[in-house]
């Protein structure tokens, strides 16, 4: 009996588990529906019976294969050696379809794809519709020639952008780093299909080319006297590997680009040419100069690693970038309500990031941020605030800022906000609203101040006569109340009159998440100015005390 990859996976699960397992458990592990599992179990049972093994079924409990450990291991090994027809999920099939069409240099017949994936022409046609949407991002289109086949049409630079994006979609950045530093991976229990997909994607590169890419960039770093940031290094080595392999296959960039003229006198281009001229292991008779431009442009746009030598910024050389960074900080301040103007670390970080980032955007180079989706999901408000900051870059520099770049900017701004919230706004101004009389109110106030030294209770107010506008004018951060206050525009924390553990946790969580919204720029600066005056008074008192002791 010929097995499919799906049946093999179900049998393997049964051999892995010594106890009874349910159809639902199998469905979750194999990413298929329970109905499909039930249908496939008929074939699983048939295969097992050929081996003289019976599938035990227990109503309300599940199914299992009852074997001694030694027999179980023997059957596992036998199963792994047995060839199987691969059955791809719709998502896996789409990944394979991207890879198949991007690596082809001629028409691919629809019939070939139906045989490859064992699906109907209608299914492949629907997959191609999805693929067209993905290809649009890279200015590529699918051309369908009835009776002849299909192929991806577009520039070679666009094809390479799509290939590199596909590599990043398929592999986590940590996996790519492991691949590049030639580190042994920790054992991963990959399915046969996943292993096949990974191999197809890696076919766009070559292990030997990866090592050569490392040597080229090490040469550039040594000659230029700086270090490239790790994520940029990974991206450049992948791009180098893809580029060299495409050239070895006789596929070159043919379209002219204005960026060639801009780079003509750059030292990096000279170094790239110098390095390639000394290489004999590339198996290319002569790499076209346009390909060298292509690599040099991307190296020129790489982010640099922060070191003590390049930590400081020059007010003369970076005047324009500093001005832009300050405008970004001003917008971030208004959008988040956190004072950031005096944050030197944020300013330096933005200036150092913007130098190559502006170059990448002006040259329309690929910008890929593996953390994009995580940042959008985990910090949606921060991402949207940074999107507004990016508008100033588009206005001043006449470039389009992609979401990947916005996410990079968000990490700088987010880190600064966390630092400011931790270091500057240490004391929260709060009022207590309690309906249970003065005694109970004072007890609640005492308990809050004892448990939370960072909270300063500035007033105890009536829930009925509360003037929220007045509280806002007095810079109150939030209200701690024993009853809901639906009309309040200030953040409110509802607790019991006698503060319990649950109430304490609620206050603690609120302190970690409270971020004043839509705070006027003037008000932010007023608050910070007051804090500065307090600090100056403390310093003055210390100086006077020290002077008195000296006298």
N, C-alpha and C positions, 0 to 999 in steps of 0.2 A: 504493500500500500504506500503510495507517494504522499508524503507529508507536506503541508504548507507551513510557513514560518509561524503562523498563528497557532496551529495545532501543536507544533513543537513547544511553543511558549507555554501553553496550557499544561501539557504533559510535564514540562520542567517544573512548573509551579507545584503540581501534585507531588513530584518527587522531592521538592525542597521542604514541603510541609509534612510533618509526621502525624499531625492531628487532622481532624475533619476541617474542610474549608467550604465556604458557601459559593454559590454561583455569583453573588454580588461581589465577593472578595476577588474572584477571578476576573470579573468584568472591570473592576477598578484597576487591577494590576496590569491588565492587557489593553486598557483604554478602548474597550469595545462594549456594546450593549449586552445586557443579561440575556436577551433573546438570541443574540448571535452565539453567546457562550453555550446555551442549551443546545443549539443546532450543531455546534462544533464538538460537543461532548459525545455525540453519537459516533463520530469518526475517531475521537480519542479512545473511547471504549473499544472500538473495533481494532485499533492498533495495539492496544494493551492485550486484548484477548489473543492476538496472533503470537504474542510473547508468552502466553500462558499466565497472564496476570489479570486479575479481576478488579474492577472498580467498585469499591464498597460504598453503598449509599445508605444514609440514615436519615429518615424523615425528620425535619425540623432541626437537623444538625449540620448536614452537608455531605461531602464525598471525600474519599481518601484512597490512597494506594497503600496497602499494608505489606511492607517488605522489610527484611533485615537491612541494617545499614550497609553491609557489604554489597548486597544485591541492588540496593538503591543507587549506590555510587557507580556500580557497573552499568546500570541502565542509563544513568545520566551521561556517562562517557559514550555509550553507544548512540544515544540521542544526538549528542553534539557532532558526532562523525557523520550522521545521516544527512544527506543533502535535502534541501527543502525549497519549494517554490515560495518566493517572497510575496507577501501581501502588504501593500502600503496603505496607511491611513490617508485620508484626503490631504492632511497637512504634510505628511511625509512625501506623498506623491507630488505635491506642488514644489517642494524643495528640490526633488530629483528632476522635475521638469525644467526648473530654472537652470540647474546645472547642465542638463543635457543640451539645451538650446544655446546656452552661452558658450559652450566649448565647441560647438559645431561651426564649421566654416562653409557649409553648404546646406542645401535644402534637406529637411527631415520629413519623411513621409508620415502622414497621420497613422497609417497602418503599422509602421515601426513602433510608434509610441503606444498604440493599443496592445501590441504584443508584449512590449517591455513591461507594461504595468498591469496587463491582463484585465483591461476594462474596455468599455465600448467607446466608439468614436464620439458619442454624445457626451460621455464623461470627460474625455480629453478636451473636447470643445469648450465645455464649461470651465475646465481648469485653465485653458488658454485665456478665457475672458478675465479670470482673476489675475493671471500673470500679466496681462496688458496693463492693468491698473498699477501693479508694482513697477513695471518697466517705465511707465510715464515719468516717474521721479528721476530717471536717468536719461531722459530724452531718447528713449528707445521705443520702437514699435514692432509688433509682430506682423509680418507680411504673409498672407495665406494665398497660395496659388493653387486653385482647384485642379486636382489630378496630378499635381507635381509635388506639393509639400509646403512646409512652412519654414520661416527663418526669422531671426531677429535682425532688424535693420537699424543702423545708427552708426555713429562714429566709434572708432576703436577706443578713444578716451572714455566715452560713455560706457562701452562694454566693460572696460576695466573697472570703472567706478561701481558698476553693478556686481561684478565678480567679487570685489573686495567687500562690498556691503553684504553679499551672501555669506562670505567667510565669517564676518562678524556676527551675522544672524545665527549661524550654526554653532559657533564656538564661543564659550565664555572667554573673556580676556585672560583669565588665569591659565586656561588651557593653551592659549596662544603663547603666553610667556614661557610656559613649560616646554612647548615645542621649540621655541627660539633658543632658550638656554640649554636645550638638549638634556633636560632633566627627566629622570624616570618618573612617569606618572604613577600615582597610586592606583591600585586595581579598581577598575570600574566595571560593574556588571551590565555591559551594553548588550542590547538585543542584537541579533544578526542583522536586522534591518538598519538599526542605528549605526552599526559598524560600517555597513555598506554605504550609507549616506555620507558618513564622515570621510570615508575613503574617496568617494566621488568628489567631495568638496576640496579635499587636500590635493587632488590631482591637478588643481589649478596652480599649485606651487610645486617646488621640488626641494627636497631636504638639502641637497648640495647647494642650491641657490640661496637657501636660508642662511647657511654658514657664510657664503660669499657676501651676502647683504650685511651681515654683522661686521665683516672685515672692512667693507666700504665705509660704513658709518663710524667705525672706530678710527679709521684713517682721517675722516672729515673732522671728528672731535679733536683728534690730536693736532691737526694742522690749524684748526680754527681756535683752539684753546678754550672750548666750552663743552658742556655735556648736554645731550638731548634727553628730555624727560622720558621716563619709561614707556608711557602710553604712546607717545609719538614715535619712539624707537620701534615698538612693536608694529605700528602702522606702516612705517617706512620699510621695514624688513619684508613685510607681507607684500607691499607694493613693488619692491625690488624683485622679489621672487616671481610674482605674477608677470611683471614686465619682461624679465629675462626669459622666462619660459615661453611667453607669447612670441618673443623675437626668435627663439630657437625653433619655434614652429612656423616661422616665416610670416608672422602677423605683426605689422608695424603701424605706428601712428602716421597717418598721411595728411591729416588736416593741419593747416598753418594756424599759429596762435600769436596774438599780439604780445603775449608774455615773453616770447623768445627774445624780442628786441630789448625788453626791460631787463632781462637777465644777462645780456651779452657780456657785460663787463664785470659781472659778479665773480668774486673769488671762488665761491662754491662750485660754479660751473667749471672753472679751470681745474679745480681739484678732482671733480668727478671725471673729467676727460683724462686727467693724468692717471687716475687709479685704473680706469678701464683699459688704457693703453698698455698697462703693465700686467694685465691678466691673460693667462693662457688656458685657464680651466673653464671658460665660459661656453666653449663649443659654438661660438658665433664667429663667422669670418670677419665681419665688421659691423658693429652696432651703429645704426644711423644717428646722426647728430641730434635729430629731433627727439629721439628717445633719451639722450643724455640731458637735453633741456628739460624734458618731462620729469626725470628723476631729480635734477638739481632744483627745480622750482618747488617740489614738495619738501626737499631737505631744507631749503631756504625758509619755508613756512613752518618748520617744526617748532614745537614748544621746547623751551630750555629747562633743565633741572635747576632748582634753586640752590646756589652755593654761596659761600661767604664772599666770593669775588664779584658776583653779579647781583648781590642783594640790594645794593644801593642804586638809586636812579639819579641821572644827571639832569638837573633843572634846565640846563642849556640845550642838551641834545634831545631831551624828551618833552620839551615845553608843550608841543601840540598834543601829545598823548596824555600828559599830565592834566591838561585843561579838559580833555575829553573824559578822563577818569573822574575828575572832580564833578563834572556835570552828571555822570552816571551815579555817583555817590549821592548827589543832591536829590535826584529823582528817587533813588532807593530809600533815602531818608523820609521823603514825603509819603511814599507808598507804604512803608512799614511802620512809621511812627517811632523809629529808633534813631537816636542821634549818632551819626557816623562821620561827621565832617572832620573830626580830629583823629580819626583812626588811621594812623600812618601805615600800619601793616596792610590794611585794605587798599590804600592808595598805591603802595609799592607793588602789591600783588596784582592789582588791575593793570597798572602800567606795564609790568613785565609780561602779563598775559596778552595785552592788547597789541603789543609790538608785532609778534608773529601772527596773531589772530586777524588783524587788519590786512596783513599781506595775503593770508589765505583767502579771505573774503574777496579782496580786490582781484586776485588771480583766479577766483572761482574754483578753488581747490576743494576736494572732498573734505568735509569736516564730520567726523564720526565720534560720537560720545556714547560709550557703552552704558553709561549711567542715565541716559536721557529718560527712558520710561520709568525708572525707579524714582528719579527726582520729580517727574510730573505727577506720579502717583502718591509719593510720600509727602511732598511739599508743594501742593498745588498753588497755595497763595503766594509763596515765595517765587515760584516759577512765573506766575502771572505778573507779579510786581517787577521781576527782572525783564519780562517781555516788554514792559513799558520803558525800562531803562534802555533796552536795545533800540528803541525808536530814535533816540538821540544819536546813536551811532549811524543809523541809516540816513538820518537827516544831514549830519555833519560830513560823513565820509562817502555818501552816495553809493552805499552797498546794501545788499540784502543780507540780513542776519538770520541764519537758519536756526531751527530749534536746538540742534546739537550744540551750537555756540551759546545760545541763551542758557542752556543747562550748565555749561562751563562757567559762565558769569554768575549763575545762581549759587554755585558752590563757594565762590569768593564772598559774595554778599551774605549768604547764609552763615558762613563761619564767623564773619564779623558781627552779625546780629547776635549770635549765641554768645560771643565774647562780650559784647556790650551789655547784654541782659545779665550776664553773670558778674561782670566787673563794675559796671557803672550804676545800674539800677538795682542796688542791693536792697533798698528799703522800699516796700510797697505801702502806699497810703490807702487806707481802707476805712470805711464806716461800718458800724454794726446797726442793723435794723432788727429790733426784737419786740414782740408783742406781749411779753410776759412781765412787764414792770421793771423798775430801776434796778432792784436787787439782782434779778435774773440776768439783766443786761450786763451789769458790771461783772457778774460771775463769768459770763461768756467772754467778755473783753479780757479779763485776767487770764483765762484759760488759753485764749488765742495768742496773746502776747508771750505767755510762758512757753507754749509749744512752738511758736513761729517767731523768732527774734527779728526776722526780716519784714514782718508786718507791723506797721505803726497805725494803731486805731486813732484816727484824728477826731472822731465824733460818734456819738450814739444818737440815731435819728428815729423819728416816728415813721412807720411804714405808710401812714395815712397822709401826713403833712410833708412828706419828703419832697425836696426841691432838687430834682436831678440836674437841672441846668447849673444851679449853684454849686453842686458837688463837682461837676465837670470843671467849672471855673476854678475851683480850689485844688485841681490836679489830683482828685481821688481816682485811684486805679480800679477799684472794684468795691462791691457791697457784699458783706456777709450778713445773710438774713435768715430768719427762722420760718419765713413764709414766702411764697413766690411773689415777685414784683413784676408783673407782665408789662408795665409801661416803662420800665427802666431801660435806658440806652447804655448804661454802664454794665460791665460783666457782673453777674451775681452768683454767689455761692450759697446754696441752701443747706443749712445744717440744723441739728437739734440744739435746743437751749443748753442741754448738758452735752458737752462735746465728747462723742464716742470715737472709737478707732476708725469707723467708717467715715465719719465727718472729717477726721484728721487726714485720712488718705485723699478725700475729695479736695480739701484745701491744698494739699501738697501737689496733686495733679494739676490743679488750676494754676498754681504759681508757675509751674513749668511751661504752661501753654498760653498764659495771658500775654497778648501782644496788642497794645493799644492800636486801634485802627482809625484811619482818617484824622490823625492828629495834625493840627496846623503846624506849619514850619516854624512860625514865630513862637508857638508854645513849646515845641521841642527845644529850641535854643534857650528859651527862658528857664526851663527846667534844668538844662545842662549848666547854664550860667549860675544858677543858684547852687548847684552841686560844686562848681568850681570855687565859688565864694566860700562855701563851707570848708573845702579843702585848704584854701588859702588861710583861713582863720586858724585851722588846726596847725598848719605849718608855722604861722606867725607866733602862736602860743608856744610851740616847741622851741622856736628860735629865742624867744624872750626868756623861757625857762633856762635854756642852755647858757644864755648871756649872763643871767643872774648868778648862776652857779660859778661861772668864770670869774665874776667880780668878787 
